Amino acid sequence: MTDLDPWRPLREQARVWAAELRRHALRAERDPDAVRLLAGLELPRRLATLCIPAEFNPSPLTVDGRRYDLTRAADQVVLFEEAAWGDLGLVLAAPGCLLSGAMVARLGDRAQQEWFYGRLTEHRPTWTFLAMTEPAHGSDGAGVETALTSVAGDAAGYRLSGTKTYIGNAARAAVGVVVARTGAGPLGVRSVLVDAAAPGFTTGHLPTVGLAGVLGTMTFDRVEIPCDRLLGSHLPATRRGMWGWVTAFNVLRAVVAAMGVGLARAAYDYVREHRPSLHGTERYRLEVIAGRIESVRRLTHRAAAAVDRDPGEGMLASAAKAGAARLAEEVTTEALTFFGPGARLEHPLLDKWARDALGVEYMEGTSNIQRLNVAGALLRGGLASAGEPTAATGGGAS
């Protein structure tokens, strides 16, 4: 019988890896440095290279004879829903290039891609970063103050100065992408490859309620950047800067939505496992949760299909991300109510997930930003794309 779901092997395999990862979630929260020791587990080991384009990846993912392209949103949302079902914090702390790799894929020339992706395949495990958020302006690309100034003379190149905050894996990363300003206006916002070992580059940890050990700060004190590390120079001027991260974020928002769905599903399954005999109102509440999860999952798959067709089509991705952020927070919080007033103390894993869920709101733009994106797209006639086929029927595995 023909299997009409090409993602079934990936989903089932990822779930096995995620279940193994979950067993270490509380340990990693108590000791964030344990993340380095856990990098040898199957899921983190796979995440270290899965988002590398096929031409640079010597170890593509093949499951049951199917090869999956983890640079496509349709495949990514399947994988990362299951991964977040295991534990969102450990997934975000894993090595790999989910964020930075999306920028390099869009803005890097061949030599830059070979250099960047080569770092990930030759030195394992390798953590990377995407540094955009700043203390004064958040993730507002137009407000970027980190400066990339040109240097004349024999040492031609650039110097990078400024501060970034709320950066994933800041303290662990070996290489990444920094969004900085080279001049005035939107065309003056550029992205640059940065080696974390460069003199003048310092990092720090950020204490957080959830997602322990994931976020940090970065300071650049006249960090020297070679000319060939400036991304996008081979592209037209209008596609060298903000276009790159806008289109990258459209894909990443669908992935973050999948993570929110996975986290909500983990809380739902936890209630089912530890409260198997529900009656009356409690049973109805859990059924409502199941319906909400499935609704946002379907929207997320539609969003993935849309950005795979056109990375500039971000309306559904924004809608999915906003819906998933709310879903993750509300479902994990409501799941605690099934276990009484002592739930946070008696069920530490569920408590951790409820705290981790608070971070989904701030990943790749808050819900207010997503609503503005959706409103803008609707005003431009974007509603017509809502009738396109979903990722669940669009292929994607070979």
Disulfide bonds with the S-S distance in Angstrom:
none
